[in-house]
Amino acid sequence: MSLLRVVARHAARPCTRAFVSESSSSFPPATGVYQVFDRAAKRKQRDRAVSRDAGVGSRTVDYVRDEVADRMMERLLDIKRKFDTIVDLGSGPGHFSKLLDPEKTRKVLMIDSSETTLNRDPDEEFEVEVERAHADEENLLDVLPRNSQEAIVSCLSLHWVNDLPGVLIQIKEALKPDGLFLGAMFGGDTLFELRTALQLAEVDREGGISPHISPMTDTKDISNLLSRAGFTLLTVDIDEVRVGYPSMWELLEDLRDMGENNAVVGRRHFLHRDTLAAASAIYKELHGNEDGSVPATFQIIYMIGWKPSPNQLKPLERGSAQTNLKDVL
């Protein structure tokens, strides 16, 4: 699906692309886990995105998460079960939670590491009872007891987790037997147009490259990770959201307002103006649309897994069929 992003508020062009460099944190990093992302910087980036212009810019760029939340809700509605409480992990302001109605659940528990983002929108915008918990998604079992939840969902937050296998295990442990996990996260081809343009421009102007876009999980790895975490009855599928921008500059500003700035540990904190200008020209030359706009692709991986339970339906053992397939065909 393609979304057209009409932007008319970018009169000036930045000389450099600045990134947050603070590393202090109210949540200690998980011990023994290789740190790919600076989670403290990411929280501050998201806090500032919501605080800037009283949250106006933040609400303007909800379009990607709102679209993915809609598609996640379609998958939830296919599950003919009503839940007493649904946990929205990495909820942000509640893109998915706002779509829940009393016929699907009585209450939603929103958990997010960015307190400002978590409390951006009032309870009046939700149709079900709302509870909010400011906590680190990487330490889920500090918030939720084991075997306590009927359903946990996550809409576009897991791509900033350092220990994705560990978080999936914690989700499974927090669920009751036969509990549901429904998630969506950015896949490895997300923003490939921007990634290639920046790399080519940096090699040409500076003689090397550095990471400016978060490394993301490859699609083929998700099923293995869910299986290793102990989930069963897995469903994994892929979709894309394509957004049109007037130029690369508008895309960069929207990513900032989404709180999706670069947060890779050891990142550079600026890009030279001529490198950015070259990247913008390369972006338009390689990927530009006929109308002069440029596309940005967000690859979305959707996943469904269930915590094992003795009462779940299970496939029959191999060789137990009573009818020969040749007779049917």
C-alpha positions in Angstrom: 0.0 0.0 0.0 1.2 3.5 -0.7 0.6 6.6 1.4 1.1 10.1 0.0 2.8 12.3 2.6 2.1 16.0 1.7 4.6 18.3 3.5 4.5 22.0 3.1 6.3 23.2 6.3 10.0 22.8 5.2 11.3 26.2 4.1 14.8 25.9 5.4 17.4 23.2 4.8 19.6 22.0 7.7 23.4 22.3 7.4 24.0 19.2 9.5 22.0 16.3 10.8 22.3 16.3 14.6 21.7 13.3 16.9 21.3 13.0 20.6 24.5 12.0 22.4 23.5 11.7 26.0 24.0 8.3 27.6 22.6 8.6 31.1 19.6 6.4 31.9 16.9 5.9 34.4 16.8 2.2 33.4 20.1 0.3 33.7 21.0 -1.7 30.6 20.5 -5.4 30.6 23.6 -7.1 31.8 25.4 -9.6 29.6 23.7 -8.3 26.5 25.6 -6.8 23.6 24.5 -3.2 23.3 23.7 -2.3 19.7 21.4 0.7 20.5 21.8 3.5 23.0 18.5 3.1 24.8 19.0 6.2 26.9 19.5 8.4 23.8 16.5 6.7 22.2 14.2 7.6 25.2 15.4 11.2 25.0 14.9 11.4 21.3 11.3 10.2 21.7 10.7 12.5 24.7 11.9 15.5 22.7 9.9 14.6 19.6 6.7 14.7 21.7 7.7 17.8 23.6 8.6 19.8 20.5 5.9 22.3 19.4 3.6 20.9 22.2 3.4 17.6 20.4 2.0 19.0 17.1 4.8 17.6 15.0 4.6 14.2 16.8 0.9 13.9 16.0 1.5 14.9 12.3 3.8 11.9 11.7 1.6 9.3 13.3 0.6 8.1 9.8 3.0 5.0 9.6 2.2 3.7 13.0 -1.5 4.3 12.6 -1.5 2.4 9.3 0.4 -0.5 10.8 -1.9 -0.5 13.9 -4.9 -0.8 11.5 -3.4 -3.8 9.9 -2.6 -5.4 13.2 -6.2 -4.9 14.3 -7.4 -6.8 11.3 -5.3 -9.7 12.5 -6.6 -9.4 16.0 -10.2 -9.4 14.8 -9.6 -12.7 13.0 -9.1 -14.2 16.5 -12.5 -15.0 17.9 -11.8 -14.4 21.5 -12.5 -11.7 24.0 -9.7 -10.7 26.4 -10.1 -9.2 29.8 -6.8 -7.2 29.5 -4.5 -6.7 26.6 -0.9 -5.5 27.2 0.4 -3.0 24.6 4.2 -3.3 24.9 6.1 -0.3 23.6 2.7 1.4 23.1 3.9 4.9 22.4 0.8 7.2 22.8 -1.5 4.2 22.0 -1.7 3.9 18.2 -3.0 0.3 18.6 -4.8 0.7 21.9 -7.0 3.4 20.6 -8.5 0.9 18.1 -9.6 -1.5 20.8 -13.3 -1.6 21.7 -15.2 -3.2 24.6 -16.2 -6.2 22.4 -12.6 -7.2 22.2 -11.2 -6.3 25.7 -12.2 -4.6 28.9 -8.9 -2.9 29.6 -5.5 -2.1 28.0 -2.2 -1.8 29.9 0.2 0.4 27.9 3.9 0.0 28.7 6.6 2.3 27.3 10.1 3.5 28.2 9.3 7.1 27.1 7.1 8.6 29.8 6.3 11.7 27.7 5.3 9.6 24.7 3.2 7.3 26.9 1.2 10.1 28.3 0.8 12.2 25.1 -2.9 11.5 24.5 -5.7 11.7 27.1 -7.8 8.7 28.2 -10.8 10.2 26.5 -9.4 9.1 23.1 -9.7 5.4 24.1 -12.8 3.3 24.1 -11.6 0.9 26.8 -10.2 1.4 30.3 -6.5 2.5 30.1 -3.7 1.8 32.5 -0.2 3.2 31.8 3.2 1.9 33.1 6.5 3.7 32.5 9.0 0.8 32.2 11.7 -0.6 30.0 10.5 -3.0 27.4 13.7 -5.0 27.8 12.8 -5.8 31.5 9.2 -6.9 31.0 9.2 -9.4 33.8 10.0 -6.6 36.3 6.5 -5.2 35.5 4.4 -8.3 34.6 4.3 -11.5 36.8 4.9 -14.8 35.0 1.8 -16.5 33.6 -0.4 -13.5 34.2 -1.5 -12.1 30.9 -4.0 -13.3 28.3 -2.6 -11.2 25.4 0.4 -9.0 24.7 0.8 -6.9 21.5 3.6 -4.8 20.2 3.3 -2.2 17.4 6.6 -1.0 15.9 8.8 -0.9 19.1 10.8 -4.1 19.0 13.3 -2.8 16.4 15.0 -0.7 19.1 15.5 -3.7 21.5 19.0 -4.9 22.1 18.1 -8.4 23.1 15.2 -9.4 20.9 15.4 -13.1 21.7 15.4 -12.3 25.4 12.4 -10.0 25.1 10.4 -12.6 23.2 11.2 -15.1 26.0 10.0 -12.6 28.6 6.7 -12.1 26.6 6.1 -15.8 26.5 6.8 -16.1 30.2 4.4 -13.3 31.1 1.6 -14.9 29.1 -0.8 -17.4 30.6 -1.0 -20.8 28.9 -2.7 -20.4 25.5 -1.9 -16.7 25.7 -1.5 -14.6 22.5 1.4 -12.6 21.3 0.7 -10.3 18.3 3.5 -8.1 17.0 4.6 -5.9 14.2 8.2 -4.6 13.7 10.2 -3.0 10.9 12.0 -5.5 8.7 15.5 -5.3 7.2 14.4 -3.6 3.9 12.9 -0.6 5.7 14.2 2.7 4.3 16.5 0.9 1.8 16.3 4.0 -0.4 17.6 6.3 2.3 20.2 3.8 3.4 21.7 3.4 -0.1 21.7 7.1 -0.8 23.5 8.0 2.4 26.1 5.2 1.9 26.8 6.2 -1.7 27.1 9.9 -0.8 29.3 9.3 2.2 31.7 7.1 0.2 31.9 9.7 -2.6 32.4 12.8 -0.3 34.1 11.3 2.8 35.8 8.1 1.6 33.9 5.7 3.9 30.6 4.9 5.5 29.2 4.9 9.0 25.8 3.6 10.3 23.0 6.2 10.1 20.0 3.8 9.9 19.3 1.2 12.6 20.1 -2.4 11.7 16.9 -4.4 11.6 15.9 -8.0 11.9 15.7 -10.0 8.7 12.4 -11.5 7.9 13.6 -15.1 7.8 14.9 -14.9 11.3 11.6 -14.0 13.0 10.0 -17.5 12.8 13.2 -19.0 14.3 13.3 -16.5 17.1 9.6 -17.1 18.0 10.2 -20.8 18.0 13.3 -20.6 20.1 11.4 -18.4 22.6 8.8 -21.2 23.0 5.9 -20.0 21.0 3.7 -22.4 19.0 1.1 -22.1 16.2 3.2 -19.4 14.5 2.1 -17.1 11.8 4.6 -14.6 10.2 3.9 -12.5 7.1 5.3 -9.4 5.5 3.8 -6.2 4.1 5.1 -2.8 3.0 4.0 0.8 3.6 5.3 3.1 0.9 5.2 6.9 1.6 5.8 9.7 -0.9 7.8 12.7 0.2 8.7 16.0 -1.7 12.4 15.2 -1.1 14.8 13.4 1.3 14.8 16.4 3.6 11.1 16.0 4.5 11.7 12.3 5.2 14.5 13.2 7.6 12.4 15.7 9.5 9.5 13.3 9.8 11.8 10.6 11.1 13.0 13.0 13.7 9.5 13.9 14.7 8.6 10.2 15.0 11.5 9.8 17.4 13.2 7.5 14.9 16.6 9.3 14.9 19.8 7.2 14.8 20.5 5.6 18.2 23.2 3.1 17.2 26.0 2.9 19.8 29.1 4.7 18.4 27.2 6.6 15.8 28.4 9.9 14.3 26.5 12.9 15.6 26.4 14.9 12.4 26.7 14.7 8.6 28.3 17.4 6.5 26.1 19.6 4.4 27.7 18.6 1.1 27.3 14.9 2.0 23.6 15.4 2.8 23.1 17.4 -0.4 24.8 14.6 -2.4 22.6 12.0 -0.7 19.4 14.0 -1.6 20.5 14.2 -5.2 21.3 10.4 -5.3 18.1 9.5 -3.6 16.0 11.4 -6.3 18.1 10.1 -9.2 17.9 6.4 -8.1 14.5 6.2 -6.6 12.6 9.3 -7.6 9.0 9.2 -8.8 7.8 10.7 -12.1 6.0 13.6 -10.2 9.3 14.7 -8.6 8.6 13.1 -5.2 10.7 10.4 -3.6 9.4 7.1 -2.0 10.3 5.7 1.4 9.6 2.0 2.0 8.7 0.7 5.4 8.8 -3.1 5.5 6.6 -4.5 8.2 6.9 -8.0 9.7 3.7 -9.2 11.4 3.9 -12.1 13.8 1.5 -14.2 15.8 2.5 -16.8 18.4 0.8 -18.6 21.2 2.1 -19.9 24.5 1.8 -23.6 24.6 -1.1 -25.2 26.5 -2.3 -28.8 26.9 -5.7 -27.7 25.6 -4.4 -26.3 22.3 -5.2 -28.1 19.0 -2.1 -29.9 17.8 -1.3 -31.4 14.4 -1.7 -35.1 14.0 1.3 -37.4 14.0 3.0 -38.1 10.7 1.4 -41.1 9.1 -1.8 -41.0 11.1 -4.1 -40.0 8.2 -6.9 -42.3 7.3 -7.4 -41.2 3.7 -4.8 -41.5 0.9 -4.1 -38.2 -0.9 -4.1 -40.1 -4.2 -7.8 -41.0 -3.6 -8.7 -37.4 -3.1 -6.8 -36.0 -6.1 
